[in-house]
Each structure stands twice: as C-alpha cells, then as structure tokens.
Amino acid sequence: FNLLTSTFDSWLNYLMFESSDDINNESFISESCHIEGNIVGTNMISIAGLIDGDITTQLIKILDTAVINGNLRAATIEIDGQVKGNIEANNIILSSNAVVRGNISFFENLKTEQGADVDGYIKKTKVAVNKNTNSDENQQKSKYLKPTLVKILGKEAV
C-alpha cells in the first residue's frame, strides 16, 4: 500500500508542479465566473464569463456567453461574445455574434463575419503586437505565474 501511495503522490506532484510539453497550457474562465481585475497570461485564455478588467496574453477566445469590460491585447483574438474596450492584436476574428464597443487595432489580419456589430474605429497598424505581450510591470509579476512545490521535512501537503 505504501508503494502505491508513494507512486500516486509522485504522479500527482508531476501533474501539478512539473512543466511538460504534453500538458495543454490553456486557461478557461467559465460562464459562472465574474472576475474584477486585470488578467495576464502567457498562453491561451478562453472566456465564457464576465470580466471587468484588461486581458493580456498570447491567444484570447471570447466565447458567445462572455462579456468583457476592458481592453484586450494579444497576438490573436477571437471574439464571439461582447467586448466593451479597445482591442489590439496581430490577428482578430469577429464572429457573426461579436459585439465590440471600442477601437480595434490590428497588424496582420482582421476577419469580420456578416452580423458582427462594431462601434469604434478600426485601424491597421504598422507595429506588431509583441510575441511577449507582458509589460515591464507584468514581467515583474511573471515569477508568480507557475506554482512551485515547497517541501518541508516531515510534513505533507493535505
């Protein structure tokens, strides 16, 4: 039994605290969530809930149930919900359900499906959104993005 428990604990620690290319680096905010504050990520964030704050990451997917009250900045942004704020990305896709109340700046491509509702200026920029979308302030916080396992001799986390 001790061997089985030890193996399970090792496997659990690997899943929770070890980085692996096999683990998908997506974050999902469900439609039952309401977040007040800015969100900074390093990979993909799919949002179905309500966000009151700015979002910065590599890929943002705003699902049809999502409402965002804040600015978006990413390499790629896909919108199927509502955004009240400015959008800045290299590539932007607005689905037929998208509602945007704010200015849109894109570097490479803007795809707008028939039915998308945009109230704001649209501008193609000459400067790409940096692949590393973190600002200096956010880079200082980036050391807290991944959990680290702290081992205390003789004690186990419950």
Accessible surface in RSA format (square Angstrom, percent):
REM  Atomic radii and reference values for relative SASA: ProtOr
REM  Chains: A
REM  Algorithm: Lee & Richards
REM  Probe-radius: 1.40
REM  Slices: 20
REM RES _ NUM      All-atoms   Total-Side   Main-Chain    Non-polar    All polar
REM                ABS   REL    ABS   REL    ABS   REL    ABS   REL    ABS   REL
RES PHE A   1   193.78  96.9 145.94  90.4  47.84 124.5 150.63  91.3  43.16 123.5
RES ASN A   2   126.26  87.1 119.48 115.5   6.78  16.3  34.20  82.3  92.06  89.0
RES LEU A   3   144.75  80.6 137.96  98.7   6.79  17.1 141.67  99.5   3.08   8.3
RES LEU A   4   123.89  69.0 119.82  85.7   4.07  10.2 122.57  86.1   1.32   3.5
RES THR A   5    54.96  39.1  51.06  51.8   3.90   9.3  51.69  69.4   3.27   4.9
RES SER A   6    61.94  52.3  55.16  73.6   6.78  15.6  26.04  55.5  35.90  50.3
RES THR A   7    79.26  56.4  74.29  75.3   4.96  11.8  64.70  86.9  14.56  22.0
RES PHE A   8   106.70  53.4 102.77  63.7   3.93  10.2 106.34  64.5   0.36   1.0
RES ASP A   9    57.82  40.5  56.60  56.3   1.23   2.9  21.74  51.2  36.08  36.0
RES SER A  10    68.68  58.0  58.41  77.9  10.27  23.7  36.15  77.0  32.53  45.6
RES TRP A  11   135.04  54.2 129.07  62.5   5.97  14.0 112.16  59.8  22.88  37.1
RES LEU A  12    67.22  37.4  67.22  48.1   0.00   0.0  67.22  47.2   0.00   0.0
RES ASN A  13    56.28  38.8  55.82  53.9   0.46   1.1  11.90  28.6  44.38  42.9
RES TYR A  14    99.86  46.6  98.34  55.9   1.53   4.0  76.44  57.4  23.43  28.9
RES LEU A  15    75.94  42.3  58.69  42.0  17.25  43.4  58.73  41.2  17.20  46.3
RES MET A  16   106.07  54.9  84.87  56.2  21.20  50.5  79.04  67.2  27.03  35.8
RES PHE A  17    58.84  29.4  33.13  20.5  25.71  66.9  36.47  22.1  22.37  64.0
RES GLU A  18    98.03  56.3  89.37  67.6   8.66  20.6  13.24  25.6  84.79  69.2
RES SER A  19    91.64  77.4  61.02  81.4  30.63  70.6  33.35  71.0  58.29  81.7
RES SER A  20    26.31  22.2   9.37  12.5  16.94  39.0  11.14  23.7  15.17  21.2
RES ASP A  21   153.88 107.8 119.08 118.5  34.80  82.3  39.29  92.5 114.59 114.3
RES ASP A  22   138.73  97.2 105.49 105.0  33.25  78.6  34.80  81.9 103.93 103.6
RES ILE A  23    63.51  36.1  56.55  42.1   6.95  16.8  60.78  43.8   2.72   7.4
RES ASN A  24   107.52  74.1  82.23  79.5  25.29  60.9  38.90  93.6  68.63  66.3
RES ASN A  25    88.03  60.7  72.74  70.3  15.29  36.8  16.23  39.1  71.81  69.4
RES GLU A  26    90.17  51.8  63.65  48.2  26.51  63.1  15.88  30.7  74.29  60.7
RES SER A  27    59.53  50.3  52.56  70.1   6.97  16.1  23.39  49.8  36.14  50.6
RES PHE A  28   124.57  62.3  93.46  57.9  31.11  81.0  93.46  56.7  31.11  89.0
RES ILE A  29    20.67  11.8  18.73  14.0   1.94   4.7  20.67  14.9   0.00   0.0
RES SER A  30    36.11  30.5  34.77  46.4   1.34   3.1  28.86  61.5   7.25  10.2
RES GLU A  31   121.78  69.9  98.45  74.5  23.33  55.5  31.08  60.1  90.70  74.0
RES SER A  32   105.69  89.3  64.48  86.1  41.21  94.9  54.67 116.4  51.02  71.5
RES CYS A  33    51.57  39.0  45.23  50.4   6.34  14.9   6.47  16.4  45.11  48.6
RES HIS A  34    96.57  52.8  65.90  45.8  30.67  78.5  42.80  44.1  53.77  62.6
RES ILE A  35    56.77  32.3  54.10  40.3   2.67   6.4  56.77  40.9   0.00   0.0
RES GLU A  36   135.37  77.7 102.44  77.5  32.93  78.4  33.43  64.7 101.93  83.2
RES GLY A  37    33.83  41.7   0.00   N/A  33.83  41.7  32.10  88.1   1.73   3.9
RES ASN A  38   110.14  76.0  77.93  75.3  32.21  77.6  16.71  40.2  93.43  90.3
RES ILE A  39    27.02  15.4  23.54  17.5   3.48   8.4  26.44  19.0   0.58   1.6
RES VAL A  40    41.60  27.4  24.83  22.5  16.78  40.4  24.83  21.6  16.78  45.5
RES GLY A  41    12.91  15.9   0.00   N/A  12.91  15.9  11.87  32.6   1.04   2.3
RES THR A  42    69.49  49.4  54.10  54.8  15.39  36.7  41.07  55.2  28.42  43.0
RES ASN A  43    59.80  41.2  54.07  52.2   5.73  13.8  12.89  31.0  46.92  45.3
RES MET A  44    28.03  14.5  26.07  17.3   1.95   4.6  16.53  14.1  11.50  15.2
RES ILE A  45     7.78   4.4   7.78   5.8   0.00   0.0   7.78   5.6   0.00   0.0
RES SER A  46    11.23   9.5  11.23  15.0   0.00   0.0   6.35  13.5   4.88   6.8
RES ILE A  47     0.00   0.0   0.00   0.0   0.00   0.0   0.00   0.0   0.00   0.0
RES ALA A  48     5.85   5.4   5.63   8.7   0.22   0.5   5.63   7.9   0.22   0.6
RES GLY A  49     3.16   3.9   0.00   N/A   3.16   3.9   3.16   8.7   0.00   0.0
RES LEU A  50    57.90  32.2  56.61  40.5   1.30   3.3  56.73  39.8   1.17   3.2
RES ILE A  51     0.00   0.0   0.00   0.0   0.00   0.0   0.00   0.0   0.00   0.0
RES ASP A  52    48.61  34.0  39.76  39.6   8.85  20.9  22.68  53.4  25.93  25.9
RES GLY A  53    12.46  15.4   0.00   N/A  12.46  15.4  12.20  33.5   0.26   0.6
RES ASP A  54    54.45  38.1  53.97  53.7   0.48   1.1  12.66  29.8  41.79  41.7
RES ILE A  55     0.47   0.3   0.00   0.0   0.47   1.1   0.00   0.0   0.47   1.3
RES THR A  56    18.64  13.3  18.64  18.9   0.00   0.0   1.75   2.4  16.89  25.5
RES THR A  57     0.05   0.0   0.00   0.0   0.05   0.1   0.05   0.1   0.00   0.0
RES GLN A  58    51.33  28.7  49.82  36.4   1.51   3.6  24.70  52.6  26.62  20.2
RES LEU A  59    42.73  23.8  42.73  30.6   0.00   0.0  42.73  30.0   0.00   0.0
RES ILE A  60     0.00   0.0   0.00   0.0   0.00   0.0   0.00   0.0   0.00   0.0
RES LYS A  61    62.67  30.6  62.64  38.4   0.04   0.1  14.51  13.1  48.16  51.3
RES ILE A  62     1.83   1.0   0.00   0.0   1.83   4.4   0.00   0.0   1.83   5.0
RES LEU A  63    62.25  34.7  62.18  44.5   0.07   0.2  62.25  43.7   0.00   0.0
RES ASP A  64    90.20  63.2  67.94  67.6  22.27  52.7   9.47  22.3  80.73  80.5
RES THR A  65    68.91  49.0  45.54  46.2  23.37  55.7  52.09  70.0  16.82  25.4
RES ALA A  66     0.79   0.7   0.00   0.0   0.79   1.8   0.00   0.0   0.79   2.1
RES VAL A  67    51.00  33.6  50.86  46.0   0.14   0.3  50.86  44.2   0.14   0.4
RES ILE A  68     0.25   0.1   0.00   0.0   0.25   0.6   0.00   0.0   0.25   0.7
RES ASN A  69    59.51  41.0  48.56  46.9  10.95  26.4  21.17  51.0  38.34  37.1
RES GLY A  70    12.09  14.9   0.00   N/A  12.09  14.9  11.87  32.6   0.22   0.5
RES ASN A  71    66.23  45.7  65.34  63.1   0.89   2.1  16.74  40.3  49.49  47.8
RES LEU A  72     2.08   1.2   0.00   0.0   2.08   5.2   0.09   0.1   2.00   5.4
RES ARG A  73    76.12  32.0  76.06  38.8   0.06   0.1  32.24  44.1  43.88  26.6
RES ALA A  74     0.00   0.0   0.00   0.0   0.00   0.0   0.00   0.0   0.00   0.0
RES ALA A  75     8.81   8.1   8.75  13.5   0.06   0.1   8.75  12.3   0.06   0.2
RES THR A  76    34.86  24.8  34.86  35.3   0.00   0.0  17.78  23.9  17.08  25.8
RES ILE A  77     0.00   0.0   0.00   0.0   0.00   0.0   0.00   0.0   0.00   0.0
RES GLU A  78    57.29  32.9  56.55  42.8   0.74   1.8  11.77  22.8  45.52  37.2
RES ILE A  79     2.58   1.5   0.00   0.0   2.58   6.2   0.59   0.4   1.99   5.4
RES ASP A  80    42.66  29.9  41.83  41.6   0.83   2.0  15.69  36.9  26.98  26.9
RES GLY A  81     1.90   2.3   0.00   N/A   1.90   2.3   1.90   5.2   0.00   0.0
RES GLN A  82    90.83  50.8  90.80  66.4   0.03   0.1  10.58  22.5  80.25  60.9
RES VAL A  83     2.04   1.3   0.00   0.0   2.04   4.9   0.97   0.8   1.06   2.9
RES LYS A  84   139.25  67.9 132.71  81.4   6.54  15.6  75.36  67.8  63.89  68.1
RES GLY A  85    14.82  18.3   0.00   N/A  14.82  18.3  14.74  40.5   0.08   0.2
RES ASN A  86    73.08  50.4  72.14  69.7   0.93   2.2  18.94  45.6  54.13  52.3
RES ILE A  87     1.86   1.1   0.00   0.0   1.86   4.5   0.13   0.1   1.72   4.7
RES GLU A  88    73.49  42.2  73.41  55.5   0.08   0.2  17.70  34.2  55.79  45.5
RES ALA A  89     0.89   0.8   0.00   0.0   0.89   2.0   0.00   0.0   0.89   2.4
RES ASN A  90     6.28   4.3   6.28   6.1   0.00   0.0   0.74   1.8   5.54   5.4
RES ASN A  91    35.28  24.3  35.28  34.1   0.00   0.0  12.36  29.7  22.92  22.2
RES ILE A  92     1.01   0.6   0.00   0.0   1.01   2.4   0.00   0.0   1.01   2.8
RES ILE A  93    60.84  34.6  60.81  45.3   0.04   0.1  60.81  43.8   0.04   0.1
RES LEU A  94     0.22   0.1   0.22   0.2   0.00   0.0   0.22   0.2   0.00   0.0
RES SER A  95    21.05  17.8  20.99  28.0   0.06   0.1  20.99  44.7   0.06   0.1
RES SER A  96    52.27  44.2  43.49  58.0   8.78  20.2  19.57  41.7  32.70  45.8
RES ASN A  97    90.59  62.5  74.97  72.5  15.62  37.6  18.26  44.0  72.32  69.9
RES ALA A  98     0.87   0.8   0.17   0.3   0.70   1.6   0.17   0.2   0.70   1.9
RES VAL A  99    41.40  27.2  41.33  37.4   0.08   0.2  41.33  35.9   0.08   0.2
RES VAL A 100     0.01   0.0   0.01   0.0   0.00   0.0   0.01   0.0   0.00   0.0
RES ARG A 101    92.13  38.7  84.09  42.9   8.04  19.1  38.27  52.3  53.87  32.6
RES GLY A 102    14.27  17.6   0.00   N/A  14.27  17.6  13.98  38.4   0.29   0.6
RES ASN A 103    64.05  44.2  63.26  61.1   0.79   1.9  13.81  33.2  50.25  48.6
RES ILE A 104     0.75   0.4   0.00   0.0   0.75   1.8   0.00   0.0   0.75   2.0
RES SER A 105    30.63  25.9  30.15  40.2   0.48   1.1   5.70  12.1  24.93  34.9
RES PHE A 106    23.76  11.9  23.16  14.3   0.60   1.6  23.76  14.4   0.00   0.0
RES PHE A 107    63.73  31.9  60.12  37.2   3.61   9.4  60.12  36.4   3.61  10.3
RES GLU A 108    81.02  46.5  68.54  51.9  12.47  29.7  24.04  46.5  56.97  46.5
RES ASN A 109    93.26  64.3  90.24  87.2   3.02   7.3  24.42  58.8  68.84  66.5
RES LEU A 110    48.25  26.9  17.72  12.7  30.54  76.8  17.82  12.5  30.43  81.9
RES LYS A 111   117.86  57.5 114.65  70.3   3.20   7.6  68.55  61.7  49.30  52.5
RES THR A 112    71.32  50.7  41.08  41.6  30.24  72.1  36.63  49.2  34.69  52.4
RES GLU A 113    68.08  39.1  61.44  46.5   6.64  15.8  23.66  45.8  44.42  36.3
RES GLN A 114   175.42  98.1 148.59 108.6  26.83  63.9  61.78 131.5 113.64  86.2
RES GLY A 115    57.29  70.7   0.00   N/A  57.29  70.7  33.07  90.8  24.22  54.3
RES ALA A 116    23.21  21.3   0.00   0.0  23.21  52.8   0.00   0.0  23.21  61.5
RES ASP A 117    62.24  43.6  57.92  57.6   4.32  10.2  19.89  46.8  42.35  42.2
RES VAL A 118    41.80  27.5  12.02  10.9  29.77  71.7  12.02  10.4  29.77  80.8
RES ASP A 119    92.97  65.1  83.93  83.5   9.05  21.4  14.69  34.6  78.28  78.1
RES GLY A 120    37.23  45.9   0.00   N/A  37.23  45.9  15.47  42.5  21.76  48.7
RES TYR A 121   176.21  82.3 173.05  98.5   3.16   8.2 127.06  95.5  49.14  60.6
RES ILE A 122    86.93  49.5  55.05  41.0  31.89  76.9  55.05  39.6  31.89  86.5
RES LYS A 123   133.87  65.3 129.07  79.2   4.80  11.4  77.39  69.7  56.49  60.2
RES LYS A 124   126.70  61.8 104.43  64.1  22.27  53.0  59.84  53.9  66.86  71.2
RES THR A 125    36.00  25.6  29.57  30.0   6.43  15.3  28.63  38.5   7.37  11.1
RES LYS A 126   194.63  94.9 166.65 102.3  27.98  66.6 112.90 101.6  81.73  87.1
RES VAL A 127   117.71  77.5 108.23  98.0   9.48  22.8 111.12  96.5   6.59  17.9
RES ALA A 128    46.62  42.9  30.68  47.3  15.95  36.3  30.75  43.3  15.87  42.0
RES VAL A 129     5.94   3.9   2.65   2.4   3.29   7.9   3.63   3.2   2.31   6.3
RES ASN A 130    89.16  61.5  80.00  77.3   9.16  22.1  25.06  60.3  64.10  62.0
RES LYS A 131   146.07  71.3 138.20  84.8   7.87  18.7  96.93  87.2  49.14  52.3
RES ASN A 132    77.23  53.3  67.77  65.5   9.47  22.8  31.23  75.2  46.01  44.5
RES THR A 133    10.17   7.2   2.84   2.9   7.33  17.5   0.70   0.9   9.47  14.3
RES ASN A 134    22.62  15.6  11.66  11.3  10.97  26.4   0.45   1.1  22.18  21.4
RES SER A 135    59.09  49.9  48.49  64.7  10.61  24.4  52.81 112.5   6.28   8.8
RES ASP A 136   116.05  81.3 109.16 108.7   6.89  16.3  34.81  81.9  81.25  81.0
RES GLU A 137   108.07  62.0 101.75  77.0   6.32  15.0  37.54  72.6  70.53  57.6
RES ASN A 138    24.08  16.6  22.91  22.1   1.17   2.8   0.30   0.7  23.79  23.0
RES GLN A 139    81.61  45.6  70.67  51.6  10.95  26.1  22.50  47.9  59.12  44.8
RES GLN A 140   134.39  75.1 121.57  88.8  12.82  30.5  47.52 101.2  86.87  65.9
RES LYS A 141   113.23  55.2 111.38  68.3   1.85   4.4  73.63  66.3  39.60  42.2
RES SER A 142    40.51  34.2  30.11  40.2  10.40  23.9  11.23  23.9  29.28  41.0
RES LYS A 143   150.03  73.2 116.72  71.6  33.31  79.3  76.47  68.8  73.56  78.4
RES TYR A 144   162.10  75.7 135.23  76.9  26.87  69.9 106.97  80.4  55.12  68.0
RES LEU A 145    76.64  42.7  48.34  34.6  28.30  71.1  50.84  35.7  25.80  69.4
RES LYS A 146   141.92  69.2 134.00  82.2   7.92  18.9  95.27  85.8  46.64  49.7
RES PRO A 147    87.80  64.0  68.72  62.6  19.09  69.4  80.49  66.5   7.32  45.5
RES THR A 148   110.18  78.4  89.71  90.9  20.47  48.8  68.51  92.0  41.67  63.0
RES LEU A 149    69.53  38.7  41.76  29.9  27.77  69.8  42.48  29.8  27.05  72.8
RES VAL A 150   116.62  76.7  92.92  84.1  23.70  57.1  95.96  83.4  20.67  56.0
RES LYS A 151   167.08  81.5 134.86  82.7  32.23  76.7  82.55  74.3  84.53  90.0
RES ILE A 152   107.65  61.3  97.63  72.7  10.02  24.2 101.06  72.8   6.59  17.9
RES LEU A 153   175.00  97.5 154.81 110.8  20.19  50.8 157.75 110.8  17.26  46.4
RES GLY A 154    88.71 109.4   0.00   N/A  88.71 109.4  45.18 124.0  43.53  97.5
RES LYS A 155   150.02  73.2 128.44  78.8  21.59  51.4  77.15  69.4  72.88  77.6
RES GLU A 156   149.82  86.0 122.56  92.7  27.26  64.9  51.88 100.3  97.94  80.0
RES ALA A 157   104.21  95.8  62.12  95.9  42.09  95.7  72.33 101.9  31.88  84.4
RES VAL A 158   194.97 128.3 123.80 112.1  71.17 171.5 150.20 130.5  44.77 121.4
END  Absolute sums over single chains surface
CHAIN  1 A    10647.8       8783.1       1864.7       5776.3       4871.5
END  Absolute sums over all chains
TOTAL         10647.8       8783.1       1864.7       5776.3       4871.5
